[in-house]
Amino acid sequence: QHVFCVDMKGLRRYEKNWPDSFEHLLELGDQLAAEDAGAFNRLDEAIASLVPDDVNILVYTSGTTGPPKGAMLTHRNFVYGAYAFAAARQMQGKPFESVCYLPLCHVAERTYSTVLHLITGGKVNFAESIDTVASNIREVAPTFFLGVPRIWEKLQQHFEFRMKDSGRIQRAIYRVGMKRGRILSDRRAVHGKLTAPADRLEFAFWYLLLFRNMQRHMGLNRTHTRMCGGASVSPETLRFFDIIGLPVGQGYGLTEAGGLAFVQVPGRPFIAGSCGPAIPGVDWKIAEDGEVLVRSPGVFKGYLHDDKGTAEIMRPDGWLATGDIVEVRGDQEIAVVDRKKAIIITSGGKNIAPSEIENALKDSPFVREAIVVGEGRKFHGGLIQIDFDSVGRWAAERDLQYTTFKSLTGMAEVVELVQGVVDEVNAKFARVENIRKFVLLEKELDHDDGELTATQKVRRGLINKKFARELVQIYGDAS
């Protein structure tokens, strides 16, 4: 019935009495108090009756490998998670302003946009839509930014397109600066910072000449904390931002663990693919099959009306079975290999983690999404979605005519282009992991069609049903 706005600047042309001002909200409160003297007392009593282990919200899991389940998360889960994250990322005393664009039903966005700003005394800005995130970031210039992999990829891609249209001198400066920046990034990874004065001086030079303008163009020049989560991300995407002085931290968690269990810590040596050490308060261990188990104040209360599902994931001694296969790297840091249910077992009995191959494919600007298939088959296949903007630009430069996404994917030249990408990726992996045949998807994967989760992860449980025709093209049968 009401929408209230704290800052009414710029809203004078909106319909009369909509939205309401914050001052009007206070007036309504005074009016209610006058009409019902006991209203505030009842509210205070209701708040006072809450305990930390009461359910705060039901968060439905993304369901990448099965149907979504309603996870009961408590006040303790959220408050603990926010405090532990702020401590691990050394955010105390730093200004907090963020851009919220993911659905608030997602546990990470819920934590960072409804709890973290409360304990830091910060501000949350809501993006106009998922399509305007990049421009909204530039407008707000946040100090904290959480991005799913696709957002980081689009920020990188947008700037690289811009550089292709720039002058010859600008392109030369960019090329040399990124080359030198990569060398400095390698040195920074060893100690978590640049230690040699000459290296710090050279980075300052490239910052003033190139990197500062890149950061400003993206709207990330004020950020002190940048995080990537929600799905696996290409190492080359993370390297791009590290080169320009915007290192992006990775974390690991799941809805049932309150959203976060491990996170990279500033100042530690960089380990490729690592999700960092456990946040304060998290106990963890590795099961015999490589699955990571966690126990912490962030672990959820259980699934709503699903005792069987809860028992499958929660051990009697409090350990949560995450369903993720991990490796231990460096000083008690973990790197996620893949979901247990996503591991492909070929007809020859070889276990393959598809995400590493998929990320290698998505390193190409021409590939937006890749799905490796091959469960029980003699060889691996690939379902590949082209990046419409990149491939469209490539086609236009060669005077190749197309009208729609489907017509672009159907062009022999585009198939040949993607074949080149697949060949390059195959050369990086063992022969048993190679993609022998692929199909280009004729439409873009969409959350509204149930193919992607809210954080743009592919729902693997629907692959056989959604892409039955494509699988027949690869393997020649419908089984």
C-alpha positions in Angstrom: 0.0 0.0 0.0 2.9 2.4 0.6 6.4 2.9 -0.8 8.6 5.1 1.4 11.7 6.9 0.1 14.4 8.4 2.5 15.8 10.8 -0.1 13.0 12.4 -2.2 15.4 14.4 -4.5 14.6 13.9 -8.1 11.1 12.4 -7.4 9.0 15.6 -7.7 7.5 14.5 -11.0 6.2 11.2 -9.7 2.5 10.8 -9.1 1.2 12.7 -6.1 1.6 11.0 -2.8 3.7 8.2 -4.4 6.2 7.4 -3.2 5.7 8.6 0.4 8.5 10.4 2.2 10.3 9.1 5.3 8.9 12.0 7.2 5.3 10.9 6.3 6.2 7.4 7.6 7.1 9.0 11.0 3.8 10.9 10.9 1.9 7.7 10.3 3.7 6.1 13.3 2.7 9.0 15.5 -0.9 8.7 14.3 -0.9 5.0 15.1 0.4 5.6 18.5 -2.3 8.1 19.2 -5.0 5.8 18.0 -3.7 2.7 19.8 -1.6 3.3 22.8 -0.7 -0.3 23.2 0.6 -0.8 19.6 4.2 0.0 20.3 4.2 -2.1 23.4 2.9 -5.1 21.5 5.6 -4.5 18.8 8.3 -4.3 21.5 7.0 -7.5 23.1 7.1 -9.4 19.8 10.6 -8.3 19.1 11.7 -9.1 22.6 10.3 -12.6 22.3 12.6 -13.4 19.4 15.6 -15.7 20.0 18.7 -16.1 17.8 17.6 -19.6 16.7 14.2 -18.5 15.4 13.8 -18.8 11.7 14.5 -15.5 9.9 13.7 -16.5 6.3 13.1 -19.5 4.0 15.7 -19.6 1.2 15.0 -22.0 -1.6 18.2 -23.6 -2.9 19.1 -23.0 -6.5 18.4 -26.6 -7.5 21.2 -27.0 -10.0 21.2 -30.8 -9.7 17.7 -31.4 -8.3 14.5 -29.7 -7.2 14.7 -26.6 -4.9 14.3 -27.1 -1.2 13.2 -24.6 1.5 16.2 -24.0 3.8 15.3 -22.5 7.2 17.9 -19.9 8.1 17.9 -18.3 11.5 18.8 -14.8 12.8 22.0 -16.4 14.2 23.0 -17.7 10.8 22.8 -14.3 9.2 24.3 -12.2 11.9 27.1 -14.6 12.4 27.8 -14.8 8.7 27.9 -11.0 8.3 30.3 -10.5 11.3 32.6 -13.3 10.3 32.8 -12.1 6.7 33.6 -8.5 7.8 36.3 -9.8 10.1 37.9 -12.1 7.5 37.9 -9.4 4.9 39.2 -6.7 7.3 36.2 -4.3 6.7 36.1 -2.8 10.2 36.2 1.0 10.0 35.9 1.1 6.2 33.0 2.9 4.5 30.3 0.6 3.1 28.2 1.3 0.0 27.0 -1.4 -2.3 24.8 -2.1 -5.3 22.1 -4.8 -4.8 21.0 -6.5 -8.0 20.6 -10.2 -7.2 17.2 -11.4 -5.9 16.9 -11.0 -2.2 15.9 -14.6 -2.0 19.5 -15.5 -2.7 21.4 -16.1 0.6 24.5 -14.1 -0.4 22.6 -11.0 -1.5 20.3 -11.3 1.6 23.4 -11.3 3.9 25.3 -8.5 2.2 22.3 -6.2 1.4 20.1 -6.7 4.6 22.6 -7.5 7.3 26.2 -6.5 6.4 25.3 -2.8 5.9 23.6 -2.8 9.4 26.8 -3.9 11.2 29.0 -1.6 9.1 26.6 1.4 9.2 26.6 1.5 5.4 24.2 2.2 2.5 22.6 -0.1 -0.1 21.7 1.0 -3.6 19.3 -1.1 -5.7 20.0 -1.5 -9.4 17.2 -0.6 -11.8 17.4 -4.1 -13.4 19.9 -6.8 -14.1 20.5 -5.3 -17.6 21.5 -1.9 -16.1 24.0 -3.2 -13.5 27.1 -1.9 -15.3 25.7 1.6 -15.7 24.4 1.6 -12.1 27.8 0.7 -10.8 29.3 3.6 -12.6 26.6 5.9 -11.3 26.9 4.8 -7.6 30.7 4.0 -7.5 30.3 1.6 -4.5 32.9 0.7 -2.0 31.8 -2.9 -1.8 30.7 -5.1 -4.7 29.6 -8.7 -4.9 29.4 -9.9 -8.5 28.5 -13.3 -10.0 30.9 -14.5 -12.6 28.8 -13.2 -15.5 28.8 -9.6 -14.2 32.6 -9.6 -13.9 32.9 -11.1 -17.4 30.6 -8.4 -18.8 32.6 -5.6 -17.1 35.8 -7.0 -18.7 34.2 -7.6 -22.1 32.7 -4.1 -22.2 36.0 -2.5 -21.6 37.8 -4.7 -24.1 35.2 -3.8 -26.8 35.7 -0.1 -26.0 39.5 -0.5 -26.5 39.0 -2.1 -29.9 37.2 1.1 -31.0 39.9 3.4 -29.6 42.8 5.1 -31.4 46.0 3.4 -32.3 48.1 5.1 -29.5 45.5 4.2 -26.9 45.4 0.5 -28.0 49.2 0.4 -27.9 49.3 1.9 -24.3 46.6 -0.6 -23.3 48.5 -3.6 -24.8 51.8 -2.7 -23.1 50.2 -1.8 -19.8 48.3 -5.0 -19.6 51.5 -7.0 -20.5 53.5 -5.2 -17.8 50.6 -5.5 -15.3 50.5 -9.2 -15.8 54.1 -9.5 -14.7 53.4 -7.3 -11.6 50.3 -9.4 -10.9 52.5 -12.6 -10.9 54.9 -10.9 -8.4 52.0 -9.7 -6.2 50.6 -13.2 -6.0 53.8 -14.5 -4.2 53.5 -12.3 -1.1 50.0 -10.9 -1.4 51.4 -7.5 -2.3 54.2 -5.9 -4.2 57.3 -5.8 -2.0 60.0 -4.4 -4.3 60.1 -0.6 -4.5 60.7 -0.7 -8.2 57.6 -2.8 -8.7 55.4 -0.5 -6.6 56.8 2.5 -8.6 56.0 0.8 -12.0 52.5 0.0 -10.9 52.0 3.6 -9.8 53.1 4.7 -13.3 50.6 2.4 -15.0 47.9 3.3 -12.5 48.2 7.0 -13.4 48.5 6.3 -17.1 45.9 3.6 -17.6 44.5 1.6 -14.7 43.0 4.5 -12.9 40.8 5.4 -15.9 39.8 1.8 -16.4 38.7 1.6 -12.7 36.7 4.8 -13.0 35.1 3.7 -16.3 33.8 0.6 -14.5 32.7 2.5 -11.4 34.9 0.4 -9.2 37.6 3.0 -8.3 36.2 3.5 -4.8 35.9 -0.2 -3.9 37.9 -1.7 -1.1 36.2 -5.1 -1.2 35.3 -6.9 -4.4 33.9 -10.5 -4.3 32.9 -13.1 -6.8 30.6 -15.9 -5.9 27.5 -17.9 -6.9 29.3 -20.0 -9.5 32.8 -21.0 -10.7 34.7 -18.2 -12.5 37.4 -18.2 -15.2 40.9 -17.6 -13.7 41.6 -15.3 -16.7 38.7 -13.0 -15.7 40.1 -12.7 -12.1 43.5 -12.1 -13.5 42.2 -9.2 -15.7 41.0 -7.3 -12.6 44.1 -8.1 -10.5 46.2 -6.7 -13.3 44.4 -3.3 -13.2 44.6 -3.1 -9.4 41.2 -4.5 -8.5 41.8 -7.9 -7.0 38.6 -9.9 -6.7 38.2 -12.2 -3.7 36.6 -15.6 -4.0 34.6 -17.3 -1.4 32.9 -20.7 -1.0 29.6 -21.4 0.7 26.1 -22.7 0.2 22.7 -21.8 1.3 22.7 -24.5 4.0 25.9 -23.1 5.5 24.5 -19.6 5.8 26.0 -18.6 2.5 29.7 -18.5 3.3 32.2 -20.8 4.9 35.6 -20.0 3.2 36.8 -16.7 1.8 40.1 -15.3 0.5 41.8 -13.0 2.9 43.6 -9.8 1.9 47.4 -9.9 2.1 47.8 -13.7 1.8 49.8 -15.2 -1.1 47.5 -15.8 -4.0 46.7 -19.4 -4.9 45.0 -19.9 -8.2 41.5 -21.4 -7.9 41.5 -21.1 -4.1 38.4 -20.0 -2.1 40.6 -19.1 0.8 40.7 -20.4 4.4 37.7 -21.0 6.6 36.0 -17.9 8.1 36.2 -17.5 11.9 33.9 -20.0 13.6 33.9 -22.7 10.9 35.2 -26.2 11.5 35.8 -28.3 8.5 37.1 -31.7 7.3 37.4 -33.7 4.1 35.6 -37.0 3.8 37.2 -40.0 2.1 35.6 -39.2 -1.2 36.9 -35.6 -1.2 33.6 -34.0 0.0 34.1 -31.1 2.3 32.1 -31.1 5.6 31.5 -28.0 7.7 30.2 -27.1 11.1 29.6 -23.6 12.3 27.0 -21.1 13.7 26.0 -20.5 10.1 24.6 -24.0 9.5 20.9 -23.9 8.8 18.1 -25.3 10.9 16.9 -27.8 8.2 14.6 -28.1 5.2 11.0 -27.1 5.7 8.7 -30.1 5.9 11.5 -32.4 4.7 13.1 -34.4 7.5 14.4 -36.9 5.1 16.2 -34.3 3.0 17.6 -32.7 6.2 18.9 -36.1 7.5 20.7 -36.7 4.2 22.7 -33.5 4.5 23.0 -33.1 8.3 25.1 -35.6 10.3 23.9 -36.3 13.9 27.1 -34.7 15.2 26.4 -31.4 13.5 28.5 -31.8 10.4 27.0 -30.5 7.2 27.6 -32.5 4.0 28.1 -29.9 1.4 28.0 -32.1 -1.7 31.1 -30.4 -3.1 34.4 -32.1 -3.9 37.4 -30.0 -2.9 41.2 -30.0 -2.8 43.3 -28.5 0.0 45.9 -26.0 -1.3 48.5 -23.8 0.4 47.9 -23.0 4.1 44.6 -24.7 4.8 42.8 -23.2 1.8 40.3 -25.1 -0.4 39.7 -25.2 -4.1 36.4 -26.5 -5.3 36.7 -29.3 -7.9 33.0 -29.7 -8.7 29.6 -30.7 -7.3 29.6 -34.4 -6.3 26.5 -34.9 -8.5 28.1 -33.1 -11.4 31.1 -35.4 -11.7 30.9 -37.3 -15.0 31.7 -41.0 -15.1 32.5 -42.1 -18.6 31.7 -45.6 -20.0 35.4 -46.4 -19.3 35.0 -45.6 -15.6 37.0 -42.3 -15.7 35.8 -39.5 -13.4 35.8 -36.1 -15.0 35.0 -32.7 -13.3 33.3 -30.7 -16.1 33.5 -27.3 -14.5 37.3 -26.9 -15.3 36.7 -27.7 -18.9 33.7 -25.4 -19.1 35.6 -22.5 -17.5 38.4 -23.0 -20.0 35.9 -22.7 -22.9 34.3 -19.6 -21.3 37.7 -17.9 -21.2 37.0 -17.2 -24.9 35.1 -14.0 -25.5 33.0 -15.9 -28.1 31.6 -18.4 -25.5 29.1 -17.3 -23.0 28.0 -20.7 -21.6 29.3 -24.2 -21.9 28.0 -27.5 -20.7 30.1 -30.6 -20.8 28.2 -33.9 -21.2 29.3 -37.5 -21.3 27.9 -39.4 -18.4 28.1 -43.1 -19.3 29.3 -42.3 -22.8 32.4 -43.2 -24.7 33.4 -39.6 -25.2 32.6 -36.1 -24.1 30.3 -33.7 -25.9 29.6 -30.0 -25.4 26.5 -27.8 -25.5 27.8 -24.3 -26.2 26.1 -21.0 -26.1 27.9 -18.3 -28.1 28.2 -14.8 -26.7 25.8 -12.9 -29.0 27.6 -9.5 -28.7 31.1 -10.8 -29.3 30.2 -13.2 -32.1 27.9 -10.6 -33.6 30.7 -8.1 -33.6 33.0 -10.7 -35.1 30.5 -11.5 -37.9 29.9 -7.8 -38.7 33.6 -7.2 -39.1 33.6 -9.9 -41.8 30.4 -8.7 -43.5 28.5 -11.8 -42.5 24.8 -11.2 -42.5 22.5 -12.5 -39.8 19.2 -11.5 -38.2 18.7 -13.4 -35.0 20.6 -15.4 -32.4 19.5 -18.6 -34.1 20.6 -17.5 -37.6 24.0 -16.4 -36.2 24.6 -19.8 -34.5 23.6 -21.6 -37.7 26.3 -20.0 -39.8 29.1 -22.3 -40.9 31.7 -19.6 -40.2 30.5 -19.4 -36.6 30.6 -23.1 -36.1 34.2 -23.0 -37.4 35.1 -20.2 -35.1 33.8 -22.1 -32.0 35.6 -25.3 -33.3 38.8 -23.3 -33.1 38.0 -22.4 -29.4 37.3 -26.1 -28.6 40.5 -27.2 -30.3 42.5 -24.8 -28.2 40.9 -26.0 -25.0 41.3 -29.6 -25.9 45.0 -29.1 -26.2 45.2 -28.1 -22.5 43.5 -31.3 -21.2 44.2 -35.0 -21.3 42.7 -36.8 -24.3 40.1 -38.6 -22.2 38.8 -35.1 -21.2 38.6 -33.7 -24.7 35.3 -32.6 -26.3 34.9 -34.7 -29.4 31.7 -33.2 -30.7 29.7 -30.1 -29.8 26.4 -28.4 -30.7 25.7 -24.7 -30.7 22.5 -23.9 -28.7 20.0 -22.0 -30.9 18.7 -19.8 -28.0 20.3 -18.1 -25.0 19.9 -19.9 -21.7 17.4 -18.1 -19.5 16.4 -18.0 -15.9 12.8 -17.5 -16.8 12.8 -20.8 -18.8 14.2 -22.7 -15.8 17.6 -23.3 -17.5 19.6 -21.0 -15.1 19.5 -20.3 -11.4 19.2 -16.7 -10.1 23.0 -16.5 -10.1 23.3 -17.8 -13.7 24.3 -21.3 -12.9 23.1 -24.0 -15.3 20.5 -26.4 -13.8 22.3 -29.6 -14.7 19.4 -31.8 -13.5 17.4 -30.6 -16.5 20.1 -31.2 -19.2 18.8 -34.5 -20.5 15.2 -33.2 -20.7 15.9 -29.7 -22.0 18.6 -30.6 -24.5 17.4 -34.1 -25.7 17.5 -33.1 -29.3 21.0 -31.7 -29.0 22.2 -34.8 -27.2 20.9 -36.9 -30.1 22.9 -34.7 -32.5 26.1 -35.5 -30.5 25.6 -39.1 -29.6 23.2 -40.3 -32.3 20.5 -41.7 -30.0 18.0 -40.5 -27.5 19.2 -42.7 -24.6 
